[in-house]
């Protein structure tokens, strides 16, 4: 089988390389050597070209096998068709099993960072990337601080070996330049009250308020992975776009990465919704000087000015507790975090009983005395 992945190894000692945000370089944990992104790009250019070619050959072979299988009157299972893919680690020969969107991972046997360049060929290649700025230790510390003070959190969530499972993931995003324009009609009202003799008088004056306008937006972000909950990805925004860089696979070693599996077209509804909410809010904020305001009519038009494909850094911990999924996510550039946390009902009811029992006794004593 043609080789379709590459390992990023230190040229000095062949140890695994990983990108370090604080230095902006790829570093080797074994010998301490450091390399610029440009040096690694140049060093691995030939390997990545061969891997891209091998990826295409293996994909073609897979499609041929599928066609032959179906010609025999048999069908692939849903899981096979989706599906999981296997690769051979160039360093140790171990079999790596990934899902269809995985673009970067690490070999669990030799630890070498593994990149699948074929996932970024042609139109699948990202335009931009924001490299990780915060490392794993910083992500773990942020998570530990997030847990502090949460007395009903299950003990398993506070254990260090559990927190160590946090992973750095480059999440695919669409960044859309667009324009939203339109008009809105509001009804404003001013209320005035006074007293004349024995009467309380209230006067309400109504006004028709018209607004028209247009807003331009640069790089509205929406995540392009079905694996990532939209609410969590929205919550860790914003990213600092001043640190966007032209995409290079040299930023990926040491982290996981996925290619998009939600198309631009499928993401447009979310993008348009975010733009619409912004212009509605801005337009409504210009209607001032009234006691009450109600929206009567809104009409907006969306214009797509262009979309870029980018990878954004996110630290993630996904786990289960009593059949429920819980997800922690932290912006790998700014440190902003969001997390779902379970409640240990045993602790909750134990504390409730500890508080309720003395209160019941005190209440009984007061009742007797009264």
VOBA-1610 file (N, C-alpha, C; in pm, whole numbers, padded with zeros to 5 digits, always signed):
BEGIN
Unk+00084-00119+00000Unk+00000+00000+00000Unk+00088+00124+00000Unk+00051+00223-00079Unk+00129+00346-00085Unk+00124+00419+00049Unk+00236+00483+00087Unk+00241+00558+00212Unk+00157+00684+00197Unk+00062+00706+00290Unk-00026+00822+00276Unk-00026+00912+00398Unk+00067+00889+00494Unk+00080+00978+00608Unk+00226+01009+00632Unk+00253+01114+00710Unk+00390+01150+00744Unk+00403+01166+00894Unk+00521+01134+00945Unk+00556+01161+01085Unk+00648+01282+01088Unk+00626+01371+01180Unk+00717+01484+01196Unk+00815+01451+01308Unk+00938+01415+01267Unk+01040+01374+01362Unk+01155+01473+01361Unk+01220+01483+01476Unk+01334+01573+01491Unk+01449+01527+01400Unk+01501+01616+01314Unk+01613+01579+01226Unk+01738+01541+01303Unk+01751+01588+01429Unk+01872+01562+01506Unk+01869+01426+01574Unk+01753+01388+01633Unk+01749+01263+01711Unk+01633+01172+01674Unk+01549+01213+01581Unk+01430+01140+01534Unk+01319+01133+01640Unk+01330+01212+01746Unk+01223+01220+01845Unk+01104+01295+01788Unk+00985+01281+01848Unk+00867+01349+01796Unk+00874+01501+01815Unk+00832+01573+01713Unk+00825+01719+01719Unk+00683+01761+01750Unk+00670+01875+01816Unk+00538+01934+01834Unk+00551+02085+01833Unk+00445+02151+01788Unk+00446+02296+01779Unk+00423+02356+01918Unk+00504+02455+01955Unk+00494+02521+02085Unk+00457+02667+02063Unk+00340+02705+02115Unk+00290+02840+02091Unk+00375+02949+02150Unk+00434+02925+02269Unk+00512+03030+02335Unk+00636+03069+02257Unk+00695+02972+02186Unk+00815+03001+02107Unk+00785+03020+01959Unk+00668+02970+01914Unk+00634+02978+01772Unk+00719+02885+01688Unk+00775+02781+01751Unk+00863+02688+01681Unk+00821+02544+01710Unk+00872+02451+01629Unk+00853+02309+01655Unk+00970+02262+01740Unk+00938+02195+01852Unk+01041+02157+01948Unk+01042+02007+01970Unk+01160+01957+02005Unk+01178+01815+02036Unk+01195+01800+02186Unk+01111+01716+02249Unk+01120+01697+02394Unk+01242+01616+02435Unk+01301+01544+02341Unk+01413+01455+02374Unk+01547+01526+02375Unk+01575+01599+02268Unk+01707+01665+02261Unk+01699+01816+02273Unk+01578+01871+02275Unk+01561+02015+02293Unk+01580+02098+02167Unk+01600+02033+02053Unk+01618+02108+01928Unk+01490+02183+01892Unk+01508+02299+01827Unk+01395+02381+01786Unk+01407+02416+01638Unk+01293+02418+01570Unk+01293+02446+01427Unk+01180+02542+01393Unk+01203+02629+01298Unk+01098+02720+01254Unk+00998+02644+01166Unk+00880+02703+01152Unk+00778+02644+01064Unk+00831+02631+00923Unk+00904+02734+00878Unk+00957+02733+00741Unk+01058+02620+00721Unk+01140+02594+00822Unk+01240+02485+00811Unk+01172+02349+00800Unk+01067+02327+00879Unk+00996+02198+00875Unk+00917+02184+00746Unk+00858+02293+00699Unk+00787+02290+00571Unk+00882+02244+00460Unk+00999+02303+00457Unk+01097+02269+00353Unk+01146+02126+00368Unk+01169+02084+00493Unk+01223+01950+00519Unk+01124+01841+00479Unk+00994+01867+00502Unk+00893+01763+00479Unk+00813+01783+00351Unk+00851+01880+00270Unk+00775+01907+00146Unk+00768+01784+00057Unk+00882+01715+00038Unk+00884+01598-00050Unk+00803+01483+00010Unk+00816+01461+00143Unk+00741+01354+00209Unk+00591+01379+00199Unk+00550+01503+00216Unk+00408+01535+00212Unk+00352+01520+00071Unk+00434+01555-00029Unk+00389+01537-00168Unk+00368+01389-00197Unk+00461+01304-00149Unk+00446+01160-00169Unk+00325+01106-00093Unk+00302+01160+00029Unk+00189+01115+00109Unk+00056+01154+00044Unk+00051+01273-00014Unk-00070+01316-00085Unk-00100+01224-00203Unk+00007+01188-00275Unk-00009+01098-00390Unk-00054+00959-00342Unk+00006+00912-00233Unk-00031+00782-00178Unk-00174+00781-00127Unk-00217+00893-00068Unk-00355+00904-00020Unk-00453+00890-00136Unk-00422+00959-00247Unk-00509+00953-00364Unk-00515+00811-00420Unk-00399+00742-00425Unk-00393+00604-00476Unk-00477+00511-00389Unk-00463+00524-00258Unk-00537+00438-00166Unk-00687+00466-00169Unk-00726+00592-00186Unk-00868+00626-00197Unk-00927+00565-00324Unk-00849+00573-00432Unk-00895+00515-00559Unk-00910+00364-00545Unk-00814+00301-00477Unk-00819+00157-00457Unk-00941+00118-00374Unk-00970+00199-00272Unk-01084+00171-00186Unk-01215+00179-00265Unk-01227+00281-00350Unk-01348+00297-00431Unk-01365+00180-00528Unk-01252+00132-00583Unk-01256+00018-00675Unk-01302-00108-00603Unk-01249-00129-00481Unk-01288-00245-00402Unk-01437-00239-00369Unk-01485-00120-00337Unk-01626-00103-00304Unk-01714-00138-00424Unk-01671-00089-00544Unk-01748-00116-00666Unk-01751-00265-00697Unk-01635-00332-00682Unk-01629-00476-00706Unk-01717-00552-00607Unk-01715-00507-00483Unk-01795-00569-00377Unk-01944-00559-00410Unk-01986-00439-00455Unk-02127-00417-00488Unk-02167-00493-00615Unk-02071-00509-00710Unk-02099-00581-00834Unk-02129-00729-00806Unk-02081-00777-00694Unk-02105-00916-00655Unk-02240-00931-00584Unk-02316-00820-00578Unk-02447-00825-00516Unk-02445-00803-00366Unk-02332-00755-00316Unk-02320-00729-00172Unk-02302-00580-00149Unk-02336-00535-00031Unk-02323-00394+00002Unk-02235-00376+00124Unk-02167-00262+00125Unk-02086-00230+00243Unk-02179-00191+00356Unk-02135-00219+00477Unk-02213-00176+00594Unk-02206-00024+00604Unk-02298+00030+00680Unk-02301+00177+00697Unk-02170+00226+00757Unk-02114+00149+00853Unk-01990+00188+00918Unk-01873+00186+00819Unk-01873+00084+00730Unk-01765+00075+00631Unk-01776+00188+00529Unk-01895+00226+00496Unk-01915+00328+00394Unk-01884+00467+00446Unk-01892+00490+00580Unk-01877+00626+00631Unk-01742+00693+00602Unk-01632+00635+00658Unk-01616+00518+00743Unk-01484+00532+00814Unk-01444+00430+00891Unk-01314+00432+00957Unk-01205+00403+00853Unk-01088+00465+00874Unk-00976+00443+00783Unk-00856+00395+00863Unk-00775+00314+00799Unk-00654+00264+00864Unk-00531+00314+00791Unk-00427+00345+00869Unk-00301+00391+00814Unk-00189+00318+00887Unk-00072+00311+00824Unk+00044+00250+00887Unk+00141+00359+00928Unk+00179+00359+01054Unk+00274+00459+01104Unk+00409+00439+01035Unk+00464+00542+00970Unk+00592+00529+00901Unk+00709+00501+00996Unk+00693+00533+01126Unk+00803+00516+01220Unk+00811+00375+01277Unk+00695+00320+01322Unk+00699+00190+01388Unk+00616+00084+01318Unk+00541+00124+01216Unk+00462+00028+01140Unk+00329-00009+01202Unk+00296+00053+01317Unk+00169+00021+01384Unk+00052+00067+01299Unk-00061-00002+01314Unk-00181+00035+01242Unk-00257+00143+01320Unk-00284+00254+01251Unk-00359+00363+01311Unk-00501+00360+01254Unk-00599+00361+01342Unk-00739+00361+01298Unk-00799+00498+01329Unk-00844+00566+01225Unk-00898+00701+01239Unk-01034+00707+01170Unk-01111+00811+01204Unk-01235+00827+01129Unk-01207+00904+01001Unk-01308+00919+00918Unk-01288+00970+00783Unk-01244+01115+00778Unk-01260+01191+00887Unk-01225+01333+00883Unk-01092+01365+00952Unk-01029+01265+01016Unk-00904+01291+01088Unk-00794+01335+00993Unk-00727+01446+01029Unk-00620+01498+00946Unk-00486+01502+01019Unk-00489+01496+01151Unk-00366+01491+01230Unk-00394+01419+01360Unk-00301+01334+01402Unk-00316+01259+01526Unk-00175+01224+01575Unk-00164+01128+01666Unk-00035+01079+01712Unk-00041+00927+01719Unk+00071+00865+01690Unk+00078+00719+01699Unk+00077+00680+01847Unk-00016+00595+01892Unk-00022+00558+02034Unk+00092+00467+02076Unk+00169+00414+01980Unk+00276+00320+02012Unk+00412+00388+02022Unk+00446+00471+01923Unk+00577+00537+01926Unk+00568+00685+01963Unk+00446+00737+01968Unk+00426+00877+02009Unk+00452+00981+01903Unk+00490+00937+01782Unk+00522+01035+01679Unk+00396+01104+01626Unk+00400+01239+01617Unk+00288+01312+01558Unk+00269+01269+01413Unk+00145+01248+01374Unk+00115+01198+01241Unk+00022+01294+01169Unk+00058+01328+01047Unk-00022+01418+00964Unk-00063+01343+00838Unk-00189+01363+00798Unk-00242+01299+00677Unk-00263+01409+00573Unk-00158+01445+00495Unk-00168+01557+00403Unk-00279+01545+00299Unk-00315+01420+00265Unk-00419+01400+00164Unk-00554+01456+00206Unk-00574+01475+00336Unk-00699+01534+00384Unk-00705+01684+00355Unk-00590+01741+00313Unk-00584+01884+00287Unk-00547+01915+00143Unk-00582+01827+00051Unk-00549+01850-00090Unk-00662+01924-00159Unk-00625+01999-00264Unk-00725+02069-00346Unk-00810+02163-00264Unk-00941+02154-00282Unk-01034+02242-00213Unk-01046+02212-00065Unk-00986+02102-00017Unk-00991+02067+00124Unk-00882+02139+00205Unk-00790+02205+00137Unk-00679+02270+00207Unk-00726+02398+00274Unk-00702+02412+00404Unk-00741+02536+00472Unk-00663+02655+00417Unk-00725+02772+00422Unk-00657+02895+00382Unk-00573+02949+00496Unk-00624+02934+00619Unk-00563+03000+00734Unk-00561+02908+00856Unk-00478+02944+00953Unk-00473+02871+01079Unk-00433+02968+01189Unk-00490+02952+01306Unk-00441+03020+01427Unk-00371+02914+01510Unk-00239+02923+01526Unk-00166+02821+01602Unk-00204+02824+01751Unk-00186+02710+01817Unk-00207+02704+01962Unk-00109+02798+02031Unk-00163+02876+02125Unk-00081+02969+02203Unk-00064+02917+02345Unk-00168+02852+02399Unk-00166+02798+02534Unk-00137+02649+02529Unk-00046+02604+02617Unk-00008+02463+02614Unk-00098+02378+02704Unk-00068+02249+02709Unk-00154+02156+02784Unk-00154+02187+02933Unk-00039+02222+02989Unk-00032+02254+03132Unk-00122+02372+03166Unk-00123+02472+03078Unk-00209+02588+03101Unk-00357+02551+03091Unk-00388+02460+02999Unk-00527+02415+02983Unk-00571+02336+03107Unk-00482+02251+03159Unk-00514+02172+03278Unk-00535+02263+03399Unk-00448+02364+03413Unk-00462+02458+03525Unk-00594+02534+03516Unk-00631+02576+03395Unk-00758+02648+03376Unk-00875+02559+03414Unk-00867+02431+03378Unk-00975+02337+03410Unk-00984+02314+03560Unk-00868+02301+03627Unk-00867+02282+03772Unk-00928+02404+03842Unk-00895+02524+03793Unk-00953+02646+03851Unk-01103+02652+03827Unk-01145+02602+03712Unk-01288+02600+03678Unk-01365+02508+03773Unk-01299+02402+03817Unk-01361+02305+03908Unk-01370+02357+04052Unk-01283+02453+04089Unk-01276+02498+04228Unk-01408+02559+04272Unk-01446+02528+04395Unk-01567+02587+04452Unk-01694+02515+04413Unk-01685+02418+04325Unk-01804+02344+04282Unk-01816+02219+04367Unk-01882+02236+04483Unk-01881+02131+04585Unk-01962+02008+04547Unk-02052+02022+04450Unk-02133+01907+04410Unk-02074+01831+04290Unk-01953+01868+04250Unk-01888+01802+04138Unk-01840+01663+04181Unk-01869+01556+04104Unk-01822+01422+04141Unk-01670+01417+04154Unk-01623+01338+04247Unk-01480+01328+04275Unk-01399+01289+04152Unk-01460+01201+04067Unk-01388+01152+03948Unk-01349+01266+03855Unk-01428+01374+03855Unk-01397+01486+03767Unk-01279+01568+03816Unk-01249+01557+03946Unk-01140+01637+04002Unk-01008+01563+04002Unk-01009+01435+03971Unk-00887+01356+03973Unk-00794+01397+03860Unk-00666+01411+03891Unk-00570+01464+03795Unk-00555+01376+03672Unk-00559+01242+03692Unk-00541+01154+03577Unk-00655+01168+03477Unk-00772+01209+03525Unk-00886+01235+03435Unk-00861+01364+03356Unk-00815+01468+03424Unk-00790+01597+03359Unk-00681+01585+03255Unk-00587+01492+03277Unk-00476+01474+03181Unk-00525+01429+03043Unk-00650+01383+03036Unk-00703+01335+02908Unk-00739+01449+02813Unk-00722+01571+02856Unk-00755+01686+02771Unk-00671+01683+02643Unk-00733+01716+02529Unk-00666+01708+02399Unk-00672+01843+02327Unk-00566+01874+02258Unk-00563+01994+02174Unk-00612+01958+02034Unk-00714+02027+01987Unk-00775+01995+01858Unk-00781+02120+01770Unk-00736+02106+01646Unk-00758+02212+01547Unk-00896+02188+01485Unk-00989+02277+01516Unk-01127+02262+01472Unk-01148+02339+01341Unk-01209+02277+01241Unk-01234+02347+01113Unk-01345+02452+01128Unk-01320+02569+01073Unk-01417+02679+01075Unk-01430+02739+00936Unk-01550+02788+00905Unk-01570+02875+00789Unk-01571+03019+00840Unk-01499+03107+00769Unk-01497+03250+00802Unk-01557+03325+00684Unk-01670+03389+00707Unk-01745+03449+00596Unk-01744+03601+00599Unk-01706+03662+00487Unk-01725+03806+00467Unk-01862+03824+00403Unk-01941+03914+00456Unk-02076+03930+00403Unk-02131+04068+00433Unk-02247+04094+00378Unk-02316+04221+00397Unk-02463+04191+00423Unk-02522+04263+00515Unk-02664+04247+00545Unk-02727+04385+00549Unk-02828+04406+00466Unk-02896+04534+00462Unk-03046+04517+00463Unk-03117+04623+00498Unk-03262+04613+00498Unk-03327+04724+00576Unk-03451+04700+00616Unk-03528+04803+00686Unk-03611+04740+00796Unk-03655+04825+00888Unk-03740+04778+00998Unk-03837+04889+01037Unk-03954+04850+01079Unk-04057+04943+01126Unk-04086+04913+01273Unk-04085+05018+01354Unk-04113+05003+01496Unk-04230+05094+01535Unk-04296+05059+01641Unk-04398+05146+01700Unk-04346+05191+01835Unk-04324+05322+01847Unk-04278+05378+01973Unk-04395+05440+02048Unk-04385+05444+02178Unk-04492+05502+02259Unk-04432+05578+02377Unk-04489+05695+02403Unk-04454+05773+02522Unk-04578+05787+02608Unk-04564+05760+02733Unk-04677+05763+02827Unk-04657+05877+02928Unk-04760+05957+02945Unk-04755+06069+03039Unk-04879+06062+03130Unk-04859+06073+03258Unk-04971+06066+03354Unk-04972+06188+03445Unk-05093+06233+03480Unk-05108+06343+03574Unk-05246+06336+03637Unk-05269+06423+03736Unk-05397+06423+03807Unk-05466+06558+03790Unk-05594+06555+03756Unk-05676+06676+03746Unk-05800+06656+03833Unk-05803+06727+03942Unk-05918+06715+04034Unk-05928+06575+04088Unk-06041+06512+04065Unk-06063+06375+04113Unk-06020+06268+04012Unk-05956+06312+03904Unk-05926+06217+03796Unk-05774+06197+03779Unk-05737+06069+03756Unk-05600+06035+03713Unk-05604+06019+03563Unk-05522+06097+03495Unk-05524+06097+03349Unk-05393+06039+03296Unk-05407+05948+03200Unk-05291+05890+03132Unk-05303+05916+02982Unk-05199+05973+02926Unk-05197+06002+02783Unk-05085+05921+02716Unk-05121+05844+02615Unk-05022+05764+02542Unk-05015+05815+02398Unk-04896+05854+02356Unk-04874+05903+02221Unk-04793+05800+02144Unk-04842+05761+02027Unk-04777+05659+01946Unk-04704+05720+01827Unk-04592+05657+01789Unk-04511+05704+01678Unk-04474+05586+01589Unk-04478+05605+01459Unk-04423+05508+01365Unk-04277+05544+01340Unk-04187+05448+01363Unk-04043+05474+01351Unk-03987+05383+01242Unk-03920+05443+01145Unk-03865+05366+01032Unk-03712+05372+01035Unk-03650+05259+01011Unk-03504+05255+01003Unk-03461+05175+00881Unk-03357+05223+00814Unk-03294+05152+00704Unk-03144+05154+00724Unk-03077+05049+00680Unk-02932+05049+00697Unk-02867+04926+00638Unk-02735+04926+00648Unk-02656+04815+00594Unk-02534+04796+00683Unk-02499+04671+00709Unk-02380+04640+00787Unk-02291+04544+00709Unk-02161+04571+00713Unk-02064+04479+00653Unk-01996+04397+00762Unk-01971+04271+00735Unk-01910+04181+00832Unk-01785+04117+00771Unk-01681+04104+00854Unk-01559+04036+00810Unk-01539+03910+00892Unk-01529+03800+00824Unk-01494+03670+00883Unk-01583+03632+01000Unk-01714+03624+00974Unk-01805+03565+01073Unk-01770+03417+01085Unk-01739+03367+01206Unk-01696+03227+01220Unk-01811+03133+01252Unk-01811+03016+01188Unk-01898+02906+01229Unk-01816+02776+01215Unk-01826+02690+01317Unk-01749+02566+01309Unk-01806+02474+01201Unk-01716+02398+01138Unk-01754+02315+01024Unk-01736+02167+01052Unk-01756+02128+01179Unk-01742+01988+01218Unk-01866+01942+01292Unk-01921+01829+01250Unk-02039+01775+01319Unk-02002+01719+01456Unk-01873+01696+01481Unk-01831+01644+01611Unk-01842+01749+01721Unk-01833+01875+01681Unk-01826+01983+01778Unk-01963+02048+01800Unk-02011+02053+01923Unk-02138+02121+01950Unk-02126+02269+01915Unk-02220+02318+01836Unk-02214+02458+01793Unk-02213+02554+01911Unk-02291+02524+02015Unk-02300+02614+02130Unk-02164+02629+02199Unk-02089+02519+02211Unk-01957+02527+02274Unk-01858+02605+02189Unk-01862+02581+02058Unk-01769+02652+01971Unk-01801+02801+01965Unk-01930+02836+01970Unk-01968+02978+01975Unk-01922+03040+02106Unk-01929+02961+02214Unk-01900+03015+02347Unk-01752+03046+02368Unk-01662+02973+02300Unk-01518+03000+02319Unk-01467+03113+02229Unk-01553+03165+02142Unk-01515+03283+02064Unk-01508+03405+02158Unk-01441+03513+02115Unk-01382+03532+01982Unk-01237+03486+01977Unk-01190+03463+01854Unk-01049+03440+01828Unk-00987+03572+01781Unk-00859+03589+01812Unk-00788+03710+01770Unk-00736+03689+01628Unk-00805+03749+01531Unk-00770+03727+01390Unk-00636+03789+01350Unk-00580+03874+01434Unk-00449+03933+01401Unk-00340+03826+01401Unk-00370+03709+01461Unk-00271+03601+01466Unk-00299+03491+01364Unk-00390+03517+01270Unk-00412+03422+01160Unk-00287+03412+01074Unk-00255+03290+01035Unk-00137+03267+00951Unk-00176+03180+00832Unk-00103+03192+00720Unk-00128+03102+00607Unk-00113+02957+00654Unk-00202+02871+00610Unk-00201+02733+00659Unk-00073+02660+00624Unk-00026+02582+00720Unk+00088+02492+00699Unk+00068+02372+00789Unk+00097+02253+00738Unk+00086+02132+00821Unk+00189+02132+00934Unk+00288+02221+00926Unk+00391+02227+01030Unk+00334+02272+01165Unk+00217+02335+01165Unk+00156+02376+01292Unk+00082+02260+01360Unk+00061+02149+01290Unk-00024+02042+01340Unk+00044+01942+01433Unk+00175+01912+01418Unk+00236+01808+01504Unk+00215+01835+01652Unk+00172+01730+01722Unk+00146+01741+01865Unk+00000+01764+01899Unk-00083+01784+01796Unk-00225+01811+01818Unk-00309+01721+01728Unk-00438+01716+01756Unk-00532+01649+01667Unk-00587+01753+01571Unk-00633+01708+01456Unk-00694+01799+01359Unk-00796+01724+01276Unk-00902+01793+01241Unk-01006+01736+01156Unk-01024+01823+01032Unk-01064+01762+00922Unk-01109+01840+00808Unk-01259+01864+00825Unk-01311+01959+00752Unk-01453+01991+00767Unk-01541+01878+00713Unk-01657+01861+00775Unk-01757+01771+00720Unk-01894+01840+00714Unk-01894+01972+00734Unk-02012+02055+00711Unk-01974+02154+00601Unk-02041+02149+00489Unk-02004+02230+00373Unk-02033+02378+00396Unk-01975+02462+00307Unk-02005+02605+00311Unk-02154+02628+00299Unk-02215+02561+00203Unk-02358+02581+00176Unk-02442+02547+00300Unk-02406+02437+00365Unk-02482+02395+00483Unk-02461+02490+00601Unk-02350+02564+00599Unk-02319+02657+00708Unk-02379+02796+00688Unk-02427+02823+00567Unk-02475+02957+00536Unk-02593+03001+00624Unk-02678+02907+00660Unk-02793+02943+00743Unk-02748+02999+00877Unk-02647+02936+00938Unk-02594+02985+01066Unk-02524+03118+01049Unk-02446+03132+00941Unk-02376+03257+00916Unk-02475+03371+00897Unk-02576+03346+00814Unk-02677+03448+00788Unk-02754+03483+00916Unk-02779+03382+00998Unk-02849+03405+01124Unk-02770+03495+01217Unk-02639+03475+01224Unk-02555+03559+01310Unk-02550+03702+01259Unk-02541+03718+01127Unk-02540+03852+01069Unk-02674+03921+01092Unk-02781+03847+01075Unk-02916+03903+01092Unk-02937+03949+01237Unk-02896+03867+01333Unk-02912+03905+01474Unk-02834+04032+01507Unk-02717+04046+01446Unk-02634+04165+01472Unk-02699+04292+01417Unk-02746+04288+01291Unk-02805+04409+01233Unk-02938+04442+01301Unk-03015+04340+01341Unk-03139+04366+01413Unk-03112+04438+01545Unk-03008+04392+01616Unk-02973+04453+01744Unk-02924+04597+01725Unk-02836+04616+01624Unk-02782+04750+01600Unk-02891+04847+01557Unk-02982+04801+01472Unk-03090+04887+01424Unk-03186+04922+01537Unk-03218+04822+01619Unk-03308+04847+01732Unk-03247+04945+01831Unk-03115+04942+01850Unk-03048+05030+01945Unk-03052+05177+01904Unk-03084+05203+01777Unk-03093+05344+01733Unk-03229+05406+01766Unk-03324+05324+01810Unk-03459+05373+01841Unk-03462+05410+01989Unk-03446+05539+02016Unk-03437+05587+02154Unk-03541+05696+02180Unk-03562+05725+02308Unk-03650+05835+02346Unk-03795+05796+02362Unk-03824+05667+02369Unk-03962+05622+02385Unk-03975+05537+02512Unk-04096+05544+02572Unk-04121+05463+02692Unk-04128+05315+02658Unk-04187+05286+02543Unk-04202+05148+02497Unk-04176+05142+02348Unk-04118+05032+02302Unk-04092+05011+02159Unk-04128+04868+02124Unk-04207+04849+02019Unk-04236+04715+01968Unk-04197+04709+01821Unk-04150+04594+01778Unk-04111+04574+01638Unk-04233+04537+01556Unk-04260+04611+01450Unk-04375+04585+01364Unk-04338+04505+01240Unk-04219+04535+01183Unk-04180+04471+01057Unk-04029+04477+01042Unk-03971+04368+00986Unk-03828+04366+00954Unk-03809+04297+00819Unk-03718+04350+00741Unk-03690+04290+00610Unk-03542+04309+00579Unk-03468+04197+00571Unk-03324+04204+00550Unk-03280+04115+00434Unk-03174+04158+00366Unk-03116+04081+00256Unk-02971+04051+00287Unk-02932+03926+00262Unk-02796+03878+00291Unk-02716+03864+00162Unk-02590+03910+00164Unk-02503+03895+00048Unk-02369+03836+00091Unk-02337+03720+00039Unk-02212+03652+00068Unk-02100+03716-00015Unk-01996+03764+00054Unk-01883+03830-00014Unk-01761+03739-00027Unk-01768+03619+00030Unk-01654+03527+00020Unk-01632+03452+00150Unk-01586+03327+00138Unk-01566+03241+00255Unk-01424+03186+00255Unk-01362+03185+00373Unk-01230+03125+00391Unk-01243+03006+00484Unk-01152+02911+00465Unk-01149+02788+00545Unk-01031+02798+00640Unk-01057+02783+00771Unk-00951+02800+00870Unk-00958+02692+00977Unk-00844+02668+01041Unk-00838+02578+01157Unk-00812+02663+01281Unk-00894+02638+01386Unk-00885+02715+01510Unk-00846+02623+01626Unk-00765+02673+01721Unk-00715+02589+01831Unk-00812+02581+01949Unk-00848+02458+01989Unk-00939+02438+02101Unk-00889+02321+02186Unk-00878+02343+02318Unk-00849+02233+02410Unk-00982+02171+02453Unk-00992+02038+02448Unk-01120+01972+02474Unk-01104+01852+02565Unk-01204+01834+02651Unk-01214+01714+02734Unk-01358+01666+02725Unk-01378+01550+02666Unk-01511+01493+02653Unk-01518+01367+02737Unk-01621+01358+02819Unk-01630+01242+02908Unk-01776+01208+02936Unk-01797+01093+02998Unk-01932+01049+03033Unk-01944+01031+03184Unk-02063+01060+03233Unk-02092+01038+03374Unk-02234+00987+03383Unk-02249+00861+03427Unk-02380+00797+03441Unk-02465+00810+03314Unk-02402+00780+03201Unk-02473+00776+03074Unk-02489+00911+03005Unk-02445+01018+03068Unk-02456+01151+03008Unk-02320+01198+02959Unk-02320+01274+02845Unk-02197+01329+02792Unk-02172+01468+02850Unk-02048+01496+02884Unk-02009+01627+02935Unk-01886+01673+02858Unk-01886+01799+02820Unk-01779+01851+02735Unk-01722+01980+02793Unk-01591+01985+02803Unk-01518+02104+02841Unk-01442+02153+02718Unk-01449+02281+02690Unk-01376+02337+02575Unk-01312+02468+02615Unk-01188+02488+02571Unk-01117+02612+02600Unk-01049+02663+02473Unk-01062+02791+02448Unk-00996+02856+02336Unk-00845+02842+02356Unk-00777+02775+02262Unk-00634+02750+02274Unk-00549+02871+02246Unk-00613+02983+02213Unk-00540+03108+02188Unk-00562+03208+02301Unk-00688+03224+02346Unk-00721+03327+02445Unk-00745+03274+02585Unk-00776+03144+02598Unk-00802+03086+02729Unk-00947+03091+02772Unk-01035+03148+02691Unk-01177+03151+02726Unk-01232+03009+02727Unk-01311+02976+02831Unk-01355+02837+02843Unk-01504+02825+02872Unk-01555+02708+02842Unk-01695+02673+02868Unk-01696+02526+02908Unk-01786+02487+02998Unk-01786+02347+03039Unk-01921+02301+03091Unk-01955+02178+03059Unk-02072+02111+03116Unk-02024+02030+03235Unk-02087+02050+03349Unk-02044+01979+03468Unk-02162+01903+03531Unk-02137+01779+03576Unk-02244+01701+03640Unk-02257+01737+03788Unk-02364+01695+03848Unk-02388+01716+03990Unk-02394+01580+04060Unk-02315+01565+04165Unk-02318+01444+04246Unk-02438+01456+04340Unk-02548+01384+04308Unk-02671+01397+04386Unk-02653+01350+04530Unk-02561+01255+04549Unk-02535+01208+04686Unk-02482+01321+04773Unk-02387+01399+04718Unk-02333+01514+04792Unk-02440+01619+04815Unk-02522+01642+04712Unk-02626+01745+04722Unk-02724+01713+04834Unk-02778+01589+04832Unk-02877+01553+04933Unk-02814+01537+05071Unk-02686+01499+05074Unk-02617+01491+05202Unk-02605+01628+05267Unk-02567+01729+05187Unk-02555+01865+05239Unk-02693+01919+05276Unk-02794+01887+05194Unk-02931+01933+05221Unk-02979+01880+05357Unk-02951+01749+05380Unk-02993+01688+05506Unk-02919+01749+05624Unk-02788+01778+05603Unk-02707+01836+05711Unk-02758+01974+05751Unk-02811+02048+05654Unk-02864+02181+05682Unk-03007+02174+05732Unk-03086+02087+05669Unk-03229+02080+05701Unk-03256+02028+05841Unk-03177+01930+05888Unk-03202+01869+06020Unk-03191+01971+06133Unk-03081+02048+06142Unk-03073+02150+06249Unk-03183+02255+06238Unk-03216+02295+06116Unk-03322+02394+06098Unk-03456+02342+06149Unk-03482+02212+06124Unk-03607+02152+06170Unk-03614+02151+06322Unk-03501+02120+06386Unk-03496+02118+06533Unk-03519+02258+06589Unk-03451+02359+06529Unk-03467+02497+06576Unk-03611+02543+06560Unk-03672+02508+06446Unk-03811+02546+06421Unk-03904+02484+06525Unk-03877+02358+06561Unk-03961+02289+06660Unk-03950+02356+06797Unk-03829+02395+06833Unk-03808+02461+06963Unk-03882+02594+06968Unk-03871+02672+06859Unk-03939+02802+06851Unk-04088+02782+06863Unk-04141+02681+06794Unk-04285+02653+06797Unk-04332+02619+06939Unk-04254+02537+07009Unk-04288+02500+07148Unk-04288+02623+07239Unk-04184+02706+07223Unk-04174+02826+07306Unk-04288+02922+07281Unk-04327+02935+07154Unk-04437+03026+07123Unk-04571+02972+07171
//
